[in-house]
Amino acid sequence: MGAVHPSWPGLETYLNYFVPVNASETVPLCESDISLGPCYNLPSPYQNISQQAFFGTFRVFMFCVTVQVCAILLSLLYDLLKKLVMKIQVSLGSFKNIVSYPHAYTLPWMILDALEVVLSLVSFITFIIRSYDVQDSYLEATNLLLWIVEGLLFIRYLLSWSTALKKTRHVVSLCQVFSLTSISSAFVVPFLTRGWLPFNFLRAVTVTWPIHRLFEELDFPEIYENVVLSMTDFVAMVFSFAGIIFILENIGNPPGWYDSQDTSLSFFKSVWYVTVTISTVGYGDVYPISFLGRIAGMLFIVTGVLFFGTKTSQIALLLQESAQGRGRFSNRRKSHVILTGKLDEVNFRDFLQEYFHREHAGHRKAGLKLCALASYLLKIDRVGSRRSLPLNKLSVLQGHFPTDKHRVRVANAAAIFLLSKSHTTEDGRMEDKEQLFCALKAKLWRSSIEVYTNLLDRRSLLHSSGIIALCSSSLRDGLLCKSASCPGVIPLVGNLVVSANAKSLSATDVSTRLLLPQTYLDGLELEVYEVILPDLLLERTFGDLAELLFLDLGILLLAVDVSDDDGALLTSKGFRSRRSQSPASLPPAEEGTRSIQVFPGKDFVVEKRRAYIIAKENPQRLIEERAMASSRLSSSRKSQVAPLVQDNPRSLSGKSFGHDAHSLSPPPPPPRRLEPSPSVTVGGTNFGEEEAGPASGAAESRRGGEGGGGGGGGGGGGGGARRSKKPRDHPTEASS
């Protein structure tokens, strides 16, 4: 362990001020048989202890203290100079800051912390190796490895020191004191003729700081994180205490004190002693015999009792808080969505059914976990089951936003939804102020985050700059005005904005077996889809297109696009300002705000390609297939045909938009151009209602159709006209 001693000029002279070189004579300690191994000038754990080991360890300790004092003085001088320079800059009127500020914990610093963990473990392993009798060749290799490792850790120490705002406070922190002690002792021990083990066993303690920083940034589940960190702290405490007791027992008592004979004490015996001691088991098979070792043992017992009591209560408290929803959301630094505001069971259930709807699978934010933060703990079993909702992607916490922003991980959130109460209140403007305050605070923390909120007063929209806000009262008033010209639009739109799944209800519920509840549930499953219309369906009036889609495909036309992104305009009949484009060349619908018009009137000509359809599934493919079949048939017959009858509305065998199913059999009907039926009522429950009779009764039929109630939730009211046809797939039930 000590055959090779390189010289370091001035080091021995400096250390002689603390311990003279002739303080004790050098007594070689050899094994029982010299032929079995060389003699050592350094103490061995398996030999009797000499007082020379005490002096050698004391010299190393004093060198480490000197290095620490130099580092503190240097940091203190730097802080004083920095304050002086700042005062000079302020007095001269310059606010330029020329000092270093704390670094943000970015990816490069995370890599440095991970490298520090690995290097600290290697350094600690070298301490264990040096605690045993090894040959000179292995000792030289261990010294070289120790210098390399501690040199890299010294560079890491300098980087941390250079980025610290207050150098003196940084240097005197416990982690940095242990780190510099390990570095200085590792460099000085191989140069001393009477040195012994370095103090790099302290790496078992310093390694816990970067591990804590990494776990905090990686965002593991809170309980898992605390259990792992508690185990790490326990192992660090055991190994650091074992290193202390190992050195104290092997250096023996100070000179002049009673020096008793020791038994063979290895490092792992020290680990065993510390473990059974701090765990209050105390087998008594290993115990310290030196005075300093017994003092350290008493401190270990007190520390162990405090450690186990604190960590046990901490983990129990975390389990209790997690059950009460007062824990912390964890998603391992991945993006997620935050839902907060005035949450209750009603708006929480509606939001979940829409957020986890199957039609949103292609959205770029689909699959993100959802973290709900409410003023009280919401019961998930009241809003859905595992069959209807992916509960593994949902976390519910109890708290208030923005007070508990750190618990919901705003820094990693992709979007925030702030919901108002499910019912309108008189003091809606005060609630809007709270919603806008929370939204603006979120934008202040992260300007790139998307914030969505619904407001109760339309005047609050003036203060929603940078926030996607929707005023429910304005939407309500608009629907009331629209219902004058389009009866039934309120229950229709009201049920369309609610996503529901009839399969989520219990099959044993008697109420769902009745016709009216089943029809209502079927209507709740309808959704609004954005489709791109082919050229065949353009240049038609809204009423003509609505009748054609309903009679031929059993789907309802709700609204058309009126935005100007592709150069098309929504004009009156006969005016064209759009170049013909194929659906493939049209750019896909982008996320954001689009201008649409709901039920613009049956005489309005549709010039835009994008339309909004009510159906159970996305009808885009069905429309394209029917358009292709109609185009092939039209090119072969060179004539237009009559509308398709209701017997087989979805068949593609020789039929197309507006083609009669019996026109292929002789005698064929005379060709005629498809015109909008005067009896079609746009906005009613059944777009296919018409009067069975001559054209002279069109006015009465139209008045009767307008008197029909709108389809609410799948149950639509009939008009005054008689129904002559009912298309397949029950479009009347699905019209809600």
N, C-alpha and C positions, 0 to 999 in steps of 0.2 A: 504493500500500500504506500510505501514511502521511500522506495529505493532511488527514485529519480526526483531531484529537487533542482529545477532551473533557478538561476539567480535573477533577482530583480533589484537593480541598483537603488539604494536609498530606502528600500522597504524594511530591511532588517534594522537599519539605524533608527527609523521612525518607531518601529514596534518595540525597540529596546527601551524607549521612554516609559512604556507601560509595564513590561516584564523584561528584566535583564536576561541576557542570554545565558548567564551562569547562575540563574535562580535555582536550578536544580540540575544535578548531573544526569547525563544521558545514560540510561541503563537499557541495553539491548534486551528485547523480549523475544525469546526464541521458543520454538516448539520443543517438545520433549526429546525428539530425535532430530538433530541438525540435518541429517541426510534426507529427511522427508521434506524439508522446505527451508527457505532462507530465513535469516534473522531479520527482525523488523525494529526500526527505531521508533515506529509509531505504535500506539497501543492497539491491541487486538481485542475484539469482544470475547474471545475464548481464553484470554490470559489474565493474569492478575493485573490490577490497575495500578499504574504509577502516577505520581503527582505531576509528571511531565505532561500528561494528557490534559490535565486541568489548565496548565499554563498555555499550552498550545491552543486550546479552544478559546481561552480568554483573549489571546492575541488576535485571533480571527474575529472575535466579537468586537473588539475595540476598533479594528480596521473598518468593520461594517458601520459602526457608530460614526466614525470619522467621515465616511462617504455620505452618510445620511445628513450630517451637519453641513457638509459642503453643499449638498443639493438644496437644503433648506435656505442657506445663506444666498445661494445663487438665485433661487426663486424669489426670495424676499427683495433682493436687489433689483430684479427684473420688474416686480410689481411697483416698487418705488419709482423706478425710471419711467414706467408706463404712465403712472399718475402724473409725474412731472411733465412728461411730453404732452399729455392731454390738457393739462392746465395751460401750457404754453400755446397749444393750438387754439384753445378756446379764447385765450386773451388776444391772440392775433386775428381772431375772427374766422378761422378756418375750422370747419366741422369734419374734415376728412379724418377718418379713423385709420390709423396705421398699425393697430395692434391686432393680434389674433383673437378670434371669437370662437366659441365652442362649435364644433362640427356637428352637422346633422348626422344622425345614425343611418347612413346610406349603405348600399351594398358593399363598397370597398371596406368600410369599417366592420361590417359583418364578417367579411372574409378574414380580416386581420384578427378579429376575436376568435374565429374558428381555428386559425393558425396558432394563436396563443394557447388555446386549449390543448392542441396536439403537442406543442413544444413544452408546455408545462408538465404534461404527463411523461414525456421523454426525460426531462430533467429530474423528475421525481424517481423514475426508474433507475437513473444513474446513482442516486443517493442510496437506493436499496442495494445495488451491486457493490458500491464502495463500503457498505456496512459489513461485508463479509471478507474473509481472507481471499484475495485474488493474486494471481501472478503479476509480475511487473509489466509484462506485455499487455495484459488485459487492463491494468491500471492506466497505462499510457493511452490506450485506445479510449478508455472511459474519460480521461482528462480531456482528450481532444474533442470527443463528442460533447462533453459538458461545455467546453469553451464555445463551440459552434452554436449550440442551442441557446446558451445564455447570452451570446452575442446578438443573436436574432431577437431575443426577448428584450435586450437593451435598446435595440433600434425601435422596437414597439413602444418601449418606455419613453424614448425621446419624442416619438410622434405624438403620443398622448400628452406629454408635457408641453409640446409646442402649440397644441390646439386648445389648451386649457385657458380659460379666461383669467382665473386667479391662480397663479403658479404656486404660491405658498400654500394655499389650502389644498391644492392638488397633491403637492409633494408630501404633506403631513397626513394625508388620508391613509387608512390602514392598509388598503390594497397596494398602494405605491410604496409604502414603507417596507412591507414584506417582499415586494418585487425587487426593490433596490438592494435589500439585504441578501437575497438569494443571488443576485447578479454579482455583487462585490465579493461575497464569500467564495463563489465558484471560481473567480479569477485569481484570488489570493492564496487559496489553500495549496494548490500544487507547487507554489513557489516557496513555501515555508518548510523548513527542515523539521519543525516541531508542530506543524499544523495537523489537523485531523479532518473529520468530515465537514463539508460545507453545509450551509444552512438552507440548501435548496429543498429540504422537506417542506418548507413554507409554501412551495408551489401547490401543495394540496389545498391550501387556503385561497391563494390568489386565483386559482382556476375557477372558483365559484362565481366571481364577478362577471367574466365574459359569458359564462353559461347562463347566468340570470339575464343578461342583456339580450342574448340570442333567443331565449325562450320568450321574453317579453315581446320581441319583434316578430317572431315566427307565429305568434298568436295561436298557441295550442289551447284545447279546452281547459278551463280554469282549474277544475279538480285534478285532471291529469297533470297539468303543469305544476301545481303545488305539491303533489305527491312526489313527482320526479325531483323537483328542486329540494324537497325535504330530505329525500334519500341522498342526494348529492351533498347537501350540507352535513348530513350525518357521517358519510364516508370521509369527507374532508376533515371533519373534527376528529374522527378516530385516527386517521393517518398523521395529522399534524401533532396530536397529543402523543401518539406513539413515537414520532420522531423526537419530541422533547424528552420523553422519559427514557428513550434509548440513549441519547447523548448524555443526559444527567447521570444515568446509572453507570455508563461506561467511563466517564471522566472521574467518577468517584467523588470523594469529599475534598474540600479545599485543603491545602497543605496545613499540617498541624492538627487537623481534626482526626477523629478515629476513623481509620481506613479498614473496614471489614472486608473479608473475603467475599467475592461474589460467585455466583454460579454462572454457568454459561447462559448469557442473555443475547438472543438474536433479535433482529428487528421484528420478525413476525410474533415472537413472544411478547414484544412490547405492544403490538397491535392487539393480541389476545387479552393482555392485561387491561388496556384501555377500554376495550369493548365490554368486558364483563364488569368493569368498574363503573362506567358511566351509565350502563343499563341497570345498575343497582342489583345485579345478580351476585357478584363477588364470590367466586369459587375458592379463592385463597391459594391456588396452586402457584401463582406468580405474584410477587409483591416486591415493592422497592425496599432496598436496604440502606440506601444513602439518605442523608438528611434532606438534600434538595429534591431527591426523587419522591420522598414521602410528602414534602410540602406540595409538590406538583400533583401528587395523587389526590390530596384533599381538594385541591382546586378542580380537578377533573370530575370528582364526584358531584360537587355542587353544580358545576356547569352541565353535566349530563342530566341531572334531575330537572334543571330549568329548561333545558333543550327539549327533552321528551314531553314535559308538561305543556310547553308552549306549542310545539308542533302538533301534538294530539288535539288540543283544543282548537287550533287553527283549522285543521282538516275537518273536524266535526262542525265548526261554524260554517265552513264552505258548503258542506253537504246540506246543512239546514237552509242557508241562503239560496242555494240552487233550487231546492224544493219550493221555496217561497217566491221564486222569480226575481231574486235580488242579486243574482250572479252576474257574470260578464259573458257577452256573446263572443264566440270564437269561431273563426272561419279560416284560420291559417293563412292570413294575409291575402285571401282571395276576395273578389268583389262580392258584394251582397246588396240587398235592398232593405231600407229601413222604413217601417210603417209606424207612425206615431200620430199624435194629435188627440182629439176627443174620441177615443175608441170606445165602442160598446159592442155587445154581441151582434147587433144588426149590421152595422157598417163593416165590422170585422169579418163577418161571414160573407157578405157580398163581395168584399175585396178579395178574399181568399178564393172564392169560386171563379172570379174573373182572372186573378193572377195565375192560378194553376190550371187554367182551361187548356184543353188539348190543342186548340187552334193557335196558341201562342208558342208552339214548340219551335217554330222557325225564327222567332225573334232573337236578336242578338243578346238580349238579357234573359232569355229563357234558361231555366235551370239554376239561376242564382238563388241562393238561400235568402229567406225572408226573416228579418228580425223585427218583431212587434214590441213596441214599448208603450204600455198603457199605465194609467194612474192606479189601476188595480189589476190583479192577476186574472187574465181571461182564461176561461176553461175551454181547452181545445175540443174536448169531447162534446161540447154543446154546439159547435159550429160545423162539425164534420167528423168523418171516420177515416180510417186508413184506406178504405176502398175508394173513397171519393177525393181525398187530399193526400199528397205526399208529405206526411207529417215529419219525415226525416229532414226535410228542407225548411222546417218552420221552428223558430225559437220565440218564446213569449217571455218577456221580462216585465217587471213592475218597476215603474219609476216615472220620471218627468223629463221631458226634453225642453231646453237644452242642458239642464243640470247634469244629466247622466249621459252626456255625449261620449265620454270615454268608455262607457260600458257597451255601447252599440257600435263602436268602431267607426266613427264618422270618416276617419282618414281613409278607410278602404271601401267605403260605400259607393255604389254606382248611382244610386238615386234615393231620394227621400220623398215619401208620400205623407202629407199632413192632412188628415181628415177632420172635418167638422162633425158636429153632432148629427145623428141621423134624422132629427126633427128640427124644424125651424124654431128659433127662439126670438123673443122680442128685442133683446139687446144683441142683435147679430153683429153690429159694427164693433162692439167691444171684443167679441170672440174673433172677428177678423183681424183685429189688431194683434191679438195673441198669436194667431196663425202666421201673420206676416212677420212678426218679430222672430219667431222660431225659424221661418224660412230665410230671412235675411241673415240671421246668425249662422245658419248652415252655409250660405253662400260666402260669408265672411271667412269661415274656416277653410273652405275649399271652393274656389271660384269655378272650378270645372264640374262640380257636382250638379246633377239635375234635380230640381226641387219642384214637386207638384203639390198643389193645394186647392181645395175648394172653399169658396167664400160664400157668405150669406147675404152680403149687401153689395150691390153693383157699384156703389161709390168706392168700395175698397179696391177695385181693379186699378184705379189710378195710381195706387201705391205699390203695385206688384211688378215693379221693373226688374227684369232678369229672372222672373219666376213664372212658371207655367201655372196660371190660375184659372179656375172655372167658377163662375158665379151661378149657383144653383137657382137663385131667385130669378135671374134673368132668363135662364133656360125654362123655368116654369112659366114665366109670363109669355115667352115666345111660343111655347106649346099651347097655351090658352088661346092666343090669337090665331094660331094655325088651326086649332080645332074648329073655328068658325067656318072655314072653307074646306076642312078635311075632317069630318067627324070620325072619332075613334083613334086619332093620332096619339092622344095622351096615354091611354093604356097600352097602345102598340109600342111606342117608344119606351115607355116605362118598363115594360117587360123585356124589351130587347136589350136594354142596358144592364139587365140582371142575368148573369150566367148561372145556370142551374143544371143539375144532372138528376134525372128521375131515378136512375139506378142507385143513387145514394140513399134513397129512402128505403125503409124496411119493407120487404115484400109481404110481411104479415099485416101491414096496416090495412084495415078494412076500407078506409076512406079512399085509398088509391085505386081500389078495384072498381069504383063507380065510374060512369062514363064522363061526367063533368070534371071531377078531379083529374082523371087520366088525360082528358083533352087539355086541361089547363097545364099539366106537367109537360105534355108534348109541345105545347106552345112556348113554354119556358126554355126549352132546349134550342129554340131557333136563335140564330146569330146573324149579324150583319157582316157581309163579306164584300171586299173591294175586288171587282173584276174588271178586266179590260175587254171592251166590246169589239167584235170584229166589224169589218166594213159593211157586212150585210145588214147589221142592225143600226147603223148610223143613218142620219138624215131622216129620222122618224120623229113623230111627235111623242111626247112623254106618255100620253094615253095609249097610242098605238103600240109603243114598245112594252108598256106594262101589260096590256092585254095579250100580246104575243108571247111574252115570257111566262105569264101565268097559265094560259091555255095550253101551251105547247110543252112547258117544262115543269109547271107546278111551283114556280118560284115567284117572289114578289119583288118588284122594283120599288126601292125606297127613296133614293136620292141620286143625283148626278153631280159630277164634278164641275165647278165653275172657275177653277184657278187658271192662271195664265202661264203655267210652266212649259207646256208643249205647244203654245201658239194657237190653240183652238179657242173659240168663243162660243158662248151659248146665246144664240140669236133667235129671232123670230122666224117663222116658217118662210122658206124661199130664199133666205140670205145665207150665203156660205162664205166663210173666211178661213177654212181649214184645208190644208193639203192632205191628200189621202196618204195614210201611213199604215203599214202592217202592224199587227199587235206585237210581233217579235222585235220590230225596230223601236217600239215605244219604250222609253226608260221605265224601269220598275218604280213602283210607288215608294217614295222616300219617307223616312220618319219625320214627323214634325206636324205643323199645323197646315191643313188644307181647307180650301173654301168649297163647301158643298151646299146644295140647295135641296131641301126635303120637299117632295111633292110640288114641283114648280108650276103645275097646271097641265091639263091634258093636251093643250094646244101648243105647248112649248116644244121646240125642236131640239133634239139632243145632238150636239155636234162634238161633244167630248167623248173620249174613249173610256174613261173611267166612270164606272157606275157602282152603286151600292145596293146589294141584293140581300133579301131576307131568305135564309134557307137553313137547313140543319147541317149541311156540309158545304164546303166550298164548291160552287157550281162552275168554276172557271173551265175545268176540263169538259164538263157536259156541254157548255155553250160552244166551245171550240169544235167539239166533235159534231154537234148538230149543224154548225155553220159550214163545216167542210162537206158534210153529206148534202146539204142544201145547195152548195155551190156546184158540186158535181152533177146533181140532178138538173139544176137550172141550165147548165151548159149543154146537157144532152137533149133536153126537151125544147130549149130556146123559147120558153114561155113561162109565165108566172102561174102559179097554181093556187088553189083555194086553201083556206086554213085547215090545219089538221084537226080531226075530230077528237073527242075526248076518250075514245076507246083504248088507244095505245099512245099516250102522249110522249113516252120516252123511247119509242122504237126508232132505230136508225136505218131500217131496211127500206130504202127507197123513199123515205119521207124526209121532209125538211121543214124549216120555218114557214108556216103558211101553206103547207101541202096537205090536200085531202087524202085520207087513208084509202078511199074507195075510188079515187080518180084513175087508178090503173086498170080497172075493169070497165069494159064498154057498157053503155056509151059514156065517154068522158064528158065532164061538165064543161061548159063554155069557159074559156080563159077570162079571168077578170083580175083587176088589180086590187091588192089588199088595201082596204081603207079602214080607218079606226071605227069600231062599232059605236054608233051613237048612244047605245045603252050602257056603255062601260062607265062605271063610277070609280074614279080615281080617289083612293083614300078610304074606301069602304073595306069591309072584311074580305069579301070575295070579289076579286077583280073580274071574274068571269060571269057575273050576274047579268042577264039580259032578259028582255021581255019577249015571250013567245007570241008573235003576232005580226001584223004588218008594220011597216015603217012609220005609219001615221001615229002609232002609239009610242014613239021614241021619247017624246017630251014627258009623258006620264011615267014611262019606265025610268028615265033619268031622275025625275023627282023622287020616285020611290027608292032608287038605289042610294040617293044622297041621304035619305032618311034612315038608312041602316046604321046600326052602331058599329064602331070599330072593334076589331078583334082584340080583346084584352086577355093576354096570357093563354091564348089558344082557343078561347071560347068567343066567337064573333057573333054579332047580332045580324039577322037578315034584314033586308030592306023591304019596301013596299012592293017591289016587283017579284013576279014568280020566277023560280029557278027552273030553267029548262034543261040545264046541263050541270053535272057535277064531275069535275075531273078526278082522275085517279090519284091515289096517295093522299086523299083528304086535304086538299089545299085550304079548305075552309077552316079546318082545325089548326093548320100550320100558319095561318095568316097573322097570328099575333107575334 
